[in-house]
Each structure stands twice: as structure tokens, then as C-alpha cells.
Amino acid sequence: MTETDQLVANATKYFDNGGHDGSRAVRPAIGVAVVACMDSRIDLFALLGLRVGDAHVIRNAGGVVTDDTIRSLAISQRFLGTREIVLIHHTNCGLEGLDDDRLADDLQAETGIRPAWRARGFTDPVADVRRSIEALRRDPFVKEKDSIRGFVFDVATGRLDEVDAGG
Amino acid sequence: MTETDQLVANATKYFDNGGHDGSRAVRPAIGVAVVACMDSRIDLFALLGLRVGDAHVIRNAGGVVTDDTIRSLAISQRFLGTREIVLIHHTNCGLEGLDDDRLADDLQAETGIRPAWRARGFTDPVADVRRSIEALRRDPFVKEKDSIRGFVFDVATGRLDEVDAGG
């Protein structure tokens, strides 16, 4: 039995328990899109008190702003009506100290192909949240810019601290 | 008071309740990376029975495989030890029927700039899960390929159905 088999068994329980609210619409009820790191220690529904149907959840390695983040936010805002963006990085991130060139070199040595993407390592989550907010403020395809706020989640304590981005 | 203000208040409650398990390591305990759509009606922790610390969670518009998905999975597998991939699309997706060229035309008309990214609209979630599995199987930077499984989540009933990808 794989771990995936266990997750599938858990999903059967979720269905059998009948607790899923199937009445919610495709448009997020509170008009928020969350952009966060993929880290396993961030349960966004529990942390932010989200209910099924409330908010879009965009997650990648680092919670960084990439073309794919912009694609997702553009679709979220234009077609599904979200107006606020919440960015979440966290302490003890796997991307802290990761060297983009070194990973590209390693992958090229191993596969013969150099990735077209950068790893997007960073050294300070607070500074990277500030950079991410700036990137969203400047992006022409992000049209709702009135509420773009950034946070760092402490995975050891469960505390969410806002980052002062200025401006 | 914005919706974000309410989420921040909820996060304070999460911290005050003291329920966060701060003992979990950066490496996901069950070695799984989940790739899913950003749709607001998918609470992956509840659906899959995930605990804090169990699995990486990668989400974007559609749950599609992009360069950013590959970047996240490559980092997840190489540095953080995940070995299984779970792909989740769903019914009633905002990307169903979305025309990539039309969105690019609209954005160009509105901003004067044509996006470098494609919207990645699709017509059938089952077919797109199959395409995504194929894309991951072929990708040189995804090194753990023994367990790549795909599912469609029914947002109306809460049921998760596996997609037979062949191979």
C-alpha cells in the first residue's frame, strides 16, 4: 500500500461522512486569492479560517511570484472576481539558501538539459515577501491592486506576522 | 474592515488556540506532493486527511503542469524527499472552455502587452489529468515517477474519482 492509497482511502471517508458543502459557487465567496508556499506545515484553511468556497489557493515552492502565479491571479481576478491578495512565506523554508545556478548546473549535469526556469531560492522570507508585493504591484496583468498584503508564517509557533511593505 | 483583516483575525485565533503542531520537519512526513487546482472548494487537508507536516501542496489555476509546477516538484523531490505525486482536477472548473488566444488578445488590448504565458484552458478535466500525467512522466526534471496518479474531484458531491491514465 502506497501513501497515495491511504490518501484515497481518506478521501472516501470525506465523501462518506457527507460533510462536504456542495452548494458553494465557483466564484470565491470572500473574493480573496491566497499565494503561499507549498510547505507541508501550512494548513491554510485552518490557519485563515477558510470555509469551502471562500478563497482561491495558489501554492508553489517558496510562495514566489512567477509567470504561473500571475496567470492564476489574472484568471482569478478577471473571471472569478477576486479583489484581495494575501501572500504567505514562512520560516524554515526549503528555498532558503538554495542557489539557483547550482541547481541548474546539477540538473544539466544529470539530465543533459538546463532548465528554462530558475529555482527562485532566497535568503530572507521577509525581504522576499516585500519583493513579491512589489512584483504584483508592477505587473500589468494583476488588475486589482488595492489590497495586496504579505505575511510570514512561523511554522514552529503557528503565528502569522504581517510584513510592512511600505507604499 | 477588509476580508483580509478578517483572515488575519482568524490567524490570531489559530495561534491563540495553540493547536498548531510545531514539531514537524521541513521534509514532508509521508513523501507526497499534491498538485491541484486553486479552486476554493477543495480543502486538501480535509479531503485527503493530511496533517500538518505530511505533504507538499502545489496549486494553480487548473492544477495544470507548467514550468512552475515542474520547478516546485523538482525542489520537492530532490531536496525534500517526496516520491509520490497526486494530481487533482475537479468538476465545474473556471478553466473549462477558457480560450487561451482570446484571453491573450483581451489582455493585449487592455494593457498593450501580450502575456508570455498561456491561460491553459481545457474542455475536459479527465482528459487534462491524463495529459498532465503524461507531461510529468516525460519531464526530465521529475525524477521520481513510480507513483504519479490523477483524480477528478466532484465539487458538488465531495467525491474523488481516480483517472485511468494507462501505462
Interface residues (C-beta under 8 A of the other chain):
Chain A: T2 E3 T4 Q6 L7 V8 N10 A11 T12 K13 Y14 F15 G18 G19 H20 D21 G22 R24 V26 P28 A29 I30 G31 V32 A33 M38 D39 S40 R41 I42 D43 F45 A46 L47 L48 G49 L50 V52 G53 D54 A55 H56 V57 I58 R59 N60 A61 T66 D67 D68 T69 I70 R71 S72 A74 I75 S76 R78 F79 L80 E84 V86 N92 C93 G94 L95 L98 L103 L107 T111 G112 I113 P115 A116 W117 R118 A119 R120 P140 F141 S147 R149 F151 V155 A156 T157 G158 R159 L160 E162
Chain B: T2 E3 T4 Q6 L7 V8 N10 A11 T12 K13 Y14 F15 G18 G19 H20 D21 G22 R24 V26 P28 A29 I30 G31 V32 A33 M38 D39 S40 R41 I42 D43 F45 A46 L47 L48 G49 L50 V52 G53 D54 A55 H56 V57 I58 R59 N60 A61 T66 D67 D68 T69 I70 R71 S72 A74 I75 S76 R78 F79 L80 E84 V86 N92 C93 G94 L95 L98 L103 L107 T111 G112 I113 P115 A116 W117 R118 A119 R120 P140 F141 S147 R149 F151 V155 A156 T157 G158 R159 L160 E162
